[in-house]
């Protein structure tokens, strides 16, 4: 019983010895501390620990398959199956008593391996608080991923900022081309400001005047192909003195010297003439009597020495009595105009320029404006336009210009009376006597023939109220000599109606 009994390979539970070698002896009394691998539970290897006291180096081998009994024990419980000793010699079966062979072995409970143990591999015992290698690898991978994502975000933000700054500075990756309008239609609609200006500008000139220590800039327009140009008297007045000079500049840039043909202070009109200039374009003249309040008008001039300036507005009023001048002190330079009022901007330098209708015809000669600092009435507008501009009606200017070209002088329609300019009542009162001490009503003059007498107050002319002596003069000068007028007169508290035929005078 002390010697191992060899078993035959055909006998169940036999151990197969290695060829030519001695089999190891395996004790069954106490299990070994060596771990035994099985293929149970999820196909993973499990380890069984041998009880203490076993022979060092000895192995108890047990193979367990699902639904089968233990087999192949060595020693007292059976023989070693397919095992090999540490010395490489064939194993031998140990002798066992029949009683021991009949008793089933006492299996050891398997200890489960960790889930991360490789299939069929050996597991080493680890401390309970130790971190598995795969957890460490996973933690390192997560940290690497987060760091990479942060770095990518920082780099992307920096690159995006640089690209945005470049696009903002350069306007984009491509050149900027804003949409352009198509070619404009040829010309402009008739009656538009552009069309009016295009037709009239070649006929408008700028005058630069010097003399008597003064300089002035004004505007004029061509009357005929002989070089006659119409402007205001106050524009050319400095050149009348010795050494005076007038230079006319046309819209195309051509400049020429000009001389005064004739002028009239009462109408504030003058005609100058240039010589040696060809291909002049006269400006057509319209009919100022046909103008209505609200009609559109265009003014052209050289305000503040800016030639060819075009402004637009409307006719604000008609027959607006204005007086201007009076700087001489004796009244010889006072002009009386029954004017057209316009809101087209007119400024210093516009004087003498045309006021045009929608057909580019002159209906007035721009003469004066009312500024905020004008206390005594309209003047030449040293302070600039306030929307109150005044123009001499072209019908009156045409008659005066024809006379100035023909004779160098203009005739004025007269009543033949001397007015009391200090009278503050309503109407125009005839003075008691003339300035030279003679009669206030000229003997055998138009007024005397109509029946006027000193002290009479004229309250209306042709049915239009008259409120002052200046207004009566303005209303009278809007007519021609020889025109027939109807007067309403108050005398000794009674009202009378008289008919008068205007006379003529070449004095202001």
C-alpha positions as CSV (number, residue, x, y, z in Angstrom):
1,X,0.0,0.0,0.0
2,X,3.0,2.3,0.3
3,X,3.9,2.1,-3.4
4,X,1.9,3.7,-6.1
5,X,-0.1,1.3,-8.2
6,X,0.3,2.0,-11.9
7,X,-3.0,2.5,-13.7
8,X,-3.8,1.5,-17.2
9,X,-4.8,4.2,-19.7
10,X,-8.1,2.4,-20.3
11,X,-9.1,2.7,-16.6
12,X,-11.1,5.8,-15.7
13,X,-9.3,8.3,-13.5
14,X,-5.9,6.9,-14.7
15,X,-2.9,9.2,-15.1
16,X,-0.9,8.9,-18.3
17,X,2.8,8.7,-17.5
18,X,5.3,10.5,-19.6
19,X,7.3,8.1,-21.9
20,X,10.5,6.8,-20.3
21,X,10.1,9.0,-17.2
22,X,9.1,8.4,-13.7
23,X,5.8,9.9,-12.6
24,X,5.6,12.4,-9.8
25,X,4.1,11.5,-6.6
26,X,1.1,13.5,-5.7
27,X,-0.3,13.4,-2.2
28,X,-4.0,13.4,-1.6
29,X,-3.9,13.8,2.2
30,X,-3.7,17.6,2.0
31,X,-4.3,19.8,-1.0
32,X,-1.4,21.9,-2.3
33,X,-1.2,25.7,-2.2
34,X,-0.8,25.7,-6.0
35,X,-3.7,27.2,-7.9
36,X,-5.8,24.8,-10.0
37,X,-7.3,26.3,-13.2
38,X,-10.7,25.2,-14.4
39,X,-12.9,26.1,-17.3
40,X,-16.0,26.8,-15.3
41,X,-18.1,30.0,-14.8
42,X,-18.3,32.0,-18.0
43,X,-15.4,30.0,-19.6
44,X,-12.9,31.8,-17.4
45,X,-10.2,30.1,-15.3
46,X,-10.7,29.8,-11.5
47,X,-8.2,29.1,-8.9
48,X,-8.5,26.7,-5.9
49,X,-6.2,27.2,-3.0
50,X,-4.6,24.1,-1.3
51,X,-4.9,23.7,2.4
52,X,-1.9,24.4,4.6
53,X,0.4,21.5,5.5
54,X,0.6,20.0,2.0
55,X,3.9,18.8,0.8
56,X,5.8,21.7,-0.9
57,X,5.8,21.4,-4.6
58,X,3.1,18.7,-4.7
59,X,-0.1,19.4,-6.8
60,X,-3.6,18.2,-6.5
61,X,-5.1,18.4,-9.9
62,X,-8.9,18.3,-10.5
63,X,-10.7,19.0,-13.7
64,X,-14.3,19.9,-13.4
65,X,-16.6,19.9,-16.4
66,X,-20.2,20.9,-16.3
67,X,-22.6,17.9,-15.4
68,X,-19.7,15.5,-14.6
69,X,-18.0,14.0,-11.6
70,X,-14.4,14.6,-10.5
71,X,-12.0,12.3,-12.1
72,X,-8.3,11.7,-12.5
73,X,-7.2,12.1,-8.9
74,X,-3.8,10.7,-7.9
75,X,-2.5,9.4,-4.7
76,X,-5.1,7.9,-2.3
77,X,-7.9,9.6,-4.4
78,X,-6.7,8.7,-7.8
79,X,-3.8,9.3,-10.2
80,X,-2.5,12.5,-11.8
81,X,-3.8,13.1,-15.3
82,X,-1.6,14.4,-17.9
83,X,0.5,16.3,-15.4
84,X,4.2,16.7,-15.4
85,X,6.5,17.1,-12.5
86,X,9.0,19.8,-12.0
87,X,11.9,17.4,-12.9
88,X,10.4,16.5,-16.3
89,X,10.2,12.7,-15.5
90,X,6.9,10.7,-16.0
91,X,4.5,10.7,-13.2
92,X,3.6,7.6,-11.3
93,X,0.4,6.7,-9.5
94,X,0.6,6.6,-5.7
95,X,-0.8,3.6,-3.9
96,X,-4.1,4.1,-2.2
97,X,-6.3,2.0,0.0
98,X,-9.5,0.8,-1.4
99,X,-11.5,2.7,1.3
100,X,-9.9,6.0,0.2
101,X,-10.5,5.3,-3.4
102,X,-14.2,4.6,-2.7
103,X,-14.7,8.0,-0.9
104,X,-15.5,11.0,-3.1
105,X,-13.1,13.8,-2.9
106,X,-14.0,16.9,-1.0
107,X,-14.0,19.7,-3.5
108,X,-12.7,23.1,-2.6
109,X,-15.0,26.1,-3.5
110,X,-13.7,28.0,-6.5
111,X,-12.7,31.6,-6.0
112,X,-13.9,33.9,-8.8
113,X,-11.3,35.7,-10.8
114,X,-11.6,39.4,-11.5
115,X,-13.6,40.2,-14.7
116,X,-10.4,41.7,-16.2
117,X,-8.4,38.5,-15.9
118,X,-7.4,37.2,-19.3
119,X,-8.9,33.8,-20.4
120,X,-6.9,30.9,-19.2
121,X,-4.3,33.1,-17.4
122,X,-3.1,33.2,-13.9
123,X,-4.4,35.8,-11.4
124,X,-2.3,37.3,-8.7
125,X,-3.8,38.4,-5.5
126,X,-4.1,42.1,-5.1
127,X,-5.0,44.4,-2.3
128,X,-8.6,45.5,-2.0
129,X,-7.9,49.2,-2.4
130,X,-5.5,48.8,-5.4
131,X,-6.6,50.2,-8.8
132,X,-6.8,47.8,-11.7
133,X,-4.4,48.5,-14.6
134,X,-7.3,49.0,-17.1
135,X,-8.8,51.7,-14.8
136,X,-5.5,53.5,-14.8
137,X,-5.3,53.3,-18.6
138,X,-8.8,54.6,-18.9
139,X,-8.2,57.5,-16.5
140,X,-5.1,58.5,-18.5
141,X,-7.0,58.3,-21.8
142,X,-9.8,60.5,-20.4
143,X,-7.3,63.1,-19.2
144,X,-5.5,63.1,-22.5
145,X,-8.7,63.5,-24.4
146,X,-9.9,66.5,-22.2
147,X,-6.5,68.2,-22.6
148,X,-6.5,67.7,-26.3
149,X,-10.0,69.1,-26.6
150,X,-9.1,72.2,-24.6
151,X,-6.0,72.8,-26.7
152,X,-8.0,72.4,-29.9
153,X,-10.6,74.9,-28.6
154,X,-7.9,77.5,-27.7
155,X,-6.1,77.1,-31.0
156,X,-9.4,77.3,-33.0
157,X,-10.4,80.5,-31.1
158,X,-7.1,82.1,-31.8
159,X,-7.2,81.2,-35.5
160,X,-10.8,82.3,-35.8
161,X,-10.0,85.7,-34.2
162,X,-7.1,86.3,-36.5
163,X,-9.2,85.4,-39.5
164,X,-12.1,87.6,-38.3
165,X,-9.7,90.6,-37.8
166,X,-8.3,90.1,-41.2
167,X,-11.7,90.0,-42.9
168,X,-12.9,93.1,-40.9
169,X,-9.7,95.0,-42.0
170,X,-9.7,94.0,-45.6
171,X,-13.5,93.6,-46.2
172,X,-13.3,89.9,-47.0
173,X,-11.3,87.5,-49.1
174,X,-12.6,89.0,-52.3
175,X,-12.6,92.6,-53.5
176,X,-15.8,94.6,-52.7
177,X,-17.9,95.8,-55.6
178,X,-21.0,97.6,-54.7
179,X,-23.9,97.6,-57.3
180,X,-23.7,100.3,-59.8
181,X,-26.6,102.0,-61.5
182,X,-27.1,101.6,-65.2
183,X,-26.3,104.4,-67.6
184,X,-28.5,107.5,-67.0
185,X,-31.1,108.3,-69.6
186,X,-30.0,111.0,-72.0
187,X,-31.1,114.4,-71.1
188,X,-33.6,115.4,-68.4
189,X,-37.4,115.8,-68.5
190,X,-38.4,119.3,-69.8
191,X,-39.2,121.5,-66.9
192,X,-36.9,119.8,-64.4
193,X,-34.3,122.0,-62.6
194,X,-31.5,120.1,-64.4
195,X,-33.1,120.8,-67.8
196,X,-33.7,124.5,-67.0
197,X,-30.1,124.9,-65.8
198,X,-28.7,123.2,-68.8
199,X,-30.5,125.5,-71.2
200,X,-29.8,128.7,-69.2
201,X,-26.2,128.4,-67.9
202,X,-24.5,129.2,-71.3
203,X,-26.3,132.6,-71.2
204,X,-25.4,133.5,-67.6
205,X,-22.2,135.4,-66.8
206,X,-20.3,136.5,-63.7
207,X,-19.2,140.2,-63.3
208,X,-16.2,141.2,-61.3
209,X,-16.1,145.0,-60.8
210,X,-13.6,147.3,-59.2
211,X,-13.2,151.0,-58.8
212,X,-13.3,153.9,-56.4
213,X,-11.7,151.7,-53.8
214,X,-14.5,149.1,-54.0
215,X,-14.8,145.6,-55.4
216,X,-18.0,143.7,-56.2
217,X,-19.1,140.5,-57.7
218,X,-22.5,140.1,-59.4
219,X,-24.3,138.2,-62.1
220,X,-25.8,139.1,-65.5
221,X,-27.3,137.4,-68.6
222,X,-26.8,137.9,-72.3
223,X,-29.6,139.9,-74.1
224,X,-28.4,139.7,-77.7
225,X,-25.6,138.5,-80.0
226,X,-24.0,142.0,-80.0
227,X,-22.8,141.4,-76.5
228,X,-25.3,143.4,-74.4
229,X,-25.7,142.0,-70.9
230,X,-28.3,143.0,-68.3
231,X,-27.5,143.3,-64.6
232,X,-28.2,145.5,-61.5
233,X,-27.1,149.0,-61.3
234,X,-25.6,148.5,-57.8
235,X,-23.3,145.8,-59.3
236,X,-21.6,148.1,-61.8
237,X,-21.8,151.3,-59.7
238,X,-18.1,151.1,-58.5
239,X,-16.8,151.0,-62.1
240,X,-18.5,154.3,-63.1
241,X,-15.7,156.3,-61.4
242,X,-12.4,157.0,-63.1
243,X,-10.3,153.9,-63.4
244,X,-13.2,151.5,-62.9
245,X,-13.0,148.0,-64.5
246,X,-15.6,145.3,-65.3
247,X,-14.6,141.8,-66.2
248,X,-17.2,139.4,-67.6
249,X,-16.6,135.6,-67.3
250,X,-18.8,133.3,-69.3
251,X,-19.9,129.8,-68.3
252,X,-17.3,128.2,-70.5
253,X,-14.5,130.1,-68.8
254,X,-14.0,132.8,-71.4
255,X,-13.3,136.3,-69.9
256,X,-13.7,139.7,-71.5
257,X,-13.7,143.4,-70.6
258,X,-17.0,145.2,-70.5
259,X,-18.1,148.8,-70.6
260,X,-21.3,150.4,-69.2
261,X,-23.9,151.2,-71.9
262,X,-26.5,152.8,-69.5
263,X,-27.8,152.5,-66.0
264,X,-30.7,153.7,-63.9
265,X,-30.7,154.0,-60.1
266,X,-34.5,154.2,-59.8
267,X,-35.0,150.8,-61.4
268,X,-31.6,149.4,-60.2
269,X,-30.9,148.2,-63.7
270,X,-27.8,148.5,-66.0
271,X,-26.6,147.3,-69.4
272,X,-23.0,146.5,-70.1
273,X,-21.4,145.3,-73.4
274,X,-18.5,143.0,-74.2
275,X,-16.6,143.1,-77.5
276,X,-14.8,140.5,-79.5
277,X,-16.7,137.6,-78.1
278,X,-18.5,135.3,-80.6
279,X,-21.1,132.7,-80.4
280,X,-23.0,134.3,-77.6
281,X,-26.3,132.7,-76.5
282,X,-29.0,135.2,-75.6
283,X,-31.4,134.2,-72.8
284,X,-35.0,134.1,-73.9
285,X,-37.3,136.5,-72.0
286,X,-40.7,135.4,-70.6
287,X,-43.8,137.3,-69.5
288,X,-43.8,138.4,-65.8
289,X,-47.5,139.4,-66.0
290,X,-48.4,135.7,-66.7
291,X,-46.5,134.4,-63.6
292,X,-48.7,133.1,-60.8
293,X,-48.1,132.6,-57.1
294,X,-46.8,129.1,-56.6
295,X,-45.1,128.7,-60.0
296,X,-41.7,126.9,-59.8
297,X,-38.7,129.1,-60.5
298,X,-34.9,128.7,-60.7
299,X,-32.3,131.3,-59.8
300,X,-28.8,131.2,-61.2
301,X,-25.9,133.4,-60.0
302,X,-22.5,133.6,-58.3
303,X,-23.3,133.8,-54.6
304,X,-20.2,134.6,-52.6
305,X,-18.2,134.4,-55.8
306,X,-19.3,130.9,-56.7
307,X,-20.3,131.1,-60.4
308,X,-23.0,129.0,-61.9
309,X,-24.8,128.3,-58.7
310,X,-28.3,127.0,-59.3
311,X,-31.1,127.2,-56.7
312,X,-34.8,126.5,-57.0
313,X,-38.0,127.7,-55.3
314,X,-41.4,129.2,-56.2
315,X,-43.1,132.5,-56.7
316,X,-44.1,133.5,-53.2
317,X,-45.9,136.7,-54.0
318,X,-46.4,139.3,-56.8
319,X,-46.4,143.1,-56.9
320,X,-44.4,143.3,-53.6
321,X,-43.4,147.0,-53.2
322,X,-39.8,147.3,-52.1
323,X,-37.2,150.0,-51.9
324,X,-33.5,149.5,-51.7
325,X,-30.4,151.6,-51.7
326,X,-30.5,155.1,-50.1
327,X,-26.8,155.0,-49.1
328,X,-26.2,158.4,-50.7
329,X,-28.3,160.3,-48.2
330,X,-30.1,162.4,-50.7
331,X,-32.4,159.6,-52.1
332,X,-30.8,159.7,-55.5
333,X,-29.8,156.1,-55.3
334,X,-33.1,154.7,-54.0
335,X,-34.7,152.2,-56.2
336,X,-38.4,151.4,-56.2
337,X,-39.5,148.1,-57.4
338,X,-42.9,146.4,-57.7
339,X,-41.1,143.0,-57.2
340,X,-41.7,139.3,-57.6
341,X,-41.1,137.6,-54.3
342,X,-39.4,134.1,-54.3
343,X,-38.1,131.7,-51.7
344,X,-35.4,130.4,-54.1
345,X,-32.1,131.0,-52.1
346,X,-30.5,134.3,-53.2
347,X,-27.3,135.6,-51.7
348,X,-24.8,138.3,-52.3
349,X,-23.4,137.7,-55.8
350,X,-26.8,136.6,-57.2
351,X,-27.7,140.3,-57.9
352,X,-28.4,140.8,-61.6
353,X,-28.9,137.1,-62.3
354,X,-32.0,135.7,-64.0
355,X,-35.1,134.2,-62.2
356,X,-36.3,131.5,-64.7
357,X,-39.6,129.8,-65.3
358,X,-40.0,126.1,-66.2
359,X,-39.3,126.9,-69.9
360,X,-35.9,128.4,-69.0
361,X,-37.1,131.9,-69.8
362,X,-36.2,134.9,-67.6
363,X,-39.2,136.3,-65.7
364,X,-37.3,138.5,-63.3
365,X,-33.9,140.0,-62.4
366,X,-32.8,139.0,-59.0
367,X,-32.1,142.3,-57.1
368,X,-32.5,142.2,-53.3
369,X,-33.2,140.0,-50.3
370,X,-34.5,140.6,-46.9
371,X,-32.1,139.4,-44.2
372,X,-32.5,139.1,-40.5
373,X,-30.3,142.2,-39.8
374,X,-32.1,144.4,-42.4
375,X,-33.9,147.0,-40.3
376,X,-34.9,149.4,-43.0
377,X,-36.1,146.9,-45.7
378,X,-34.6,144.7,-48.4
379,X,-31.0,145.2,-49.4
380,X,-28.2,143.5,-51.2
381,X,-28.2,140.7,-48.6
382,X,-24.9,141.0,-46.8
383,X,-26.1,138.5,-44.2
384,X,-27.3,135.8,-46.6
385,X,-30.6,134.4,-47.7
386,X,-33.6,133.8,-45.4
387,X,-36.0,132.7,-48.1
388,X,-37.1,136.3,-48.9
389,X,-35.8,137.2,-52.3
390,X,-37.0,139.9,-54.7
391,X,-36.7,140.2,-58.4
392,X,-37.5,143.0,-60.8
393,X,-40.3,141.8,-63.2
394,X,-38.9,141.1,-66.6
395,X,-41.5,143.1,-68.4
396,X,-40.3,146.2,-66.6
397,X,-36.7,145.3,-67.0
398,X,-37.1,144.7,-70.7
399,X,-38.5,148.2,-71.3
400,X,-35.8,149.8,-69.3
401,X,-33.0,147.7,-71.0
402,X,-34.3,148.7,-74.5
403,X,-34.2,152.4,-73.5
404,X,-30.7,152.0,-72.0
405,X,-29.4,150.3,-75.1
406,X,-31.0,152.9,-77.4
407,X,-30.3,156.1,-75.5
408,X,-28.2,155.3,-72.4
409,X,-31.1,156.5,-70.2
410,X,-34.4,155.2,-69.0
411,X,-37.6,157.2,-68.7
412,X,-39.8,157.1,-65.6
413,X,-43.6,157.4,-65.5
414,X,-44.6,160.4,-63.4
415,X,-47.7,162.0,-61.9
416,X,-46.2,165.4,-61.4
417,X,-46.7,165.8,-57.6
418,X,-44.5,166.1,-54.5
419,X,-45.3,163.7,-51.7
420,X,-45.1,164.2,-47.9
421,X,-42.8,161.2,-47.1
422,X,-43.2,161.9,-43.4
423,X,-46.9,161.3,-43.4
424,X,-47.8,158.4,-41.0
425,X,-51.4,158.0,-41.9
426,X,-52.9,155.5,-44.3
427,X,-52.3,156.5,-47.9
428,X,-50.0,158.9,-49.8
429,X,-50.5,162.5,-49.0
430,X,-49.5,165.4,-51.4
431,X,-47.2,167.8,-49.6
432,X,-48.0,171.5,-49.2
433,X,-45.1,172.6,-51.5
434,X,-42.2,171.2,-53.5
435,X,-38.6,170.8,-52.2
436,X,-37.6,174.0,-54.0
437,X,-40.4,175.9,-52.6
438,X,-42.6,175.7,-55.6
439,X,-46.0,174.2,-55.9
440,X,-46.4,170.5,-54.8
441,X,-48.5,169.9,-57.9
442,X,-46.6,170.6,-61.1
443,X,-48.3,173.2,-63.1
444,X,-49.8,171.7,-66.3
445,X,-48.5,168.3,-65.2
446,X,-50.4,165.0,-65.3
447,X,-51.6,165.5,-61.7
448,X,-52.8,169.0,-62.3
449,X,-54.7,168.0,-65.4
450,X,-56.3,165.1,-63.4
451,X,-57.5,167.6,-60.7
452,X,-55.1,166.8,-57.8
453,X,-54.4,169.4,-55.2
454,X,-52.0,169.9,-52.2
455,X,-53.2,168.0,-49.1
456,X,-55.0,165.3,-51.1
457,X,-54.5,161.8,-49.8
458,X,-54.3,159.1,-52.5
459,X,-55.7,155.8,-51.0
460,X,-55.9,153.6,-54.1
461,X,-54.5,153.2,-57.6
462,X,-56.5,151.1,-60.1
463,X,-58.5,149.7,-57.2
464,X,-55.4,148.5,-55.2
465,X,-55.0,150.1,-51.7
466,X,-52.0,152.4,-51.3
467,X,-50.7,152.7,-47.7
468,X,-47.7,155.0,-48.1
469,X,-45.8,157.4,-50.4
470,X,-43.2,154.7,-51.3
471,X,-45.9,152.3,-52.3
472,X,-47.5,154.9,-54.6
473,X,-44.1,155.4,-56.3
474,X,-43.6,151.7,-56.7
475,X,-47.1,151.2,-58.2
476,X,-46.6,154.1,-60.6
477,X,-43.2,152.9,-61.8
478,X,-44.6,149.5,-62.7
479,X,-46.3,151.2,-65.6
480,X,-45.1,152.9,-68.7
481,X,-45.3,156.6,-69.5
482,X,-48.7,157.3,-71.2
483,X,-50.6,154.6,-69.2
484,X,-54.0,155.6,-67.9
485,X,-54.6,155.2,-64.1
486,X,-57.6,155.5,-61.9
487,X,-57.0,157.2,-58.5
488,X,-59.1,157.2,-55.3
489,X,-58.5,160.4,-53.3
490,X,-59.7,161.7,-50.0
491,X,-60.2,165.5,-49.8
492,X,-61.7,167.3,-46.8
493,X,-63.3,164.0,-45.6
494,X,-64.8,163.2,-49.0
495,X,-63.7,160.5,-51.4
496,X,-63.2,161.3,-55.1
497,X,-62.2,159.2,-58.1
498,X,-59.9,160.7,-60.7
499,X,-58.4,159.5,-64.0
500,X,-54.8,160.3,-64.8
501,X,-52.4,159.8,-67.8
502,X,-48.8,159.2,-66.8
503,X,-46.2,161.6,-67.9
504,X,-42.5,160.9,-68.6
505,X,-39.2,162.0,-67.0
506,X,-35.6,160.9,-67.4
507,X,-34.8,161.9,-63.8
508,X,-34.8,159.4,-61.0
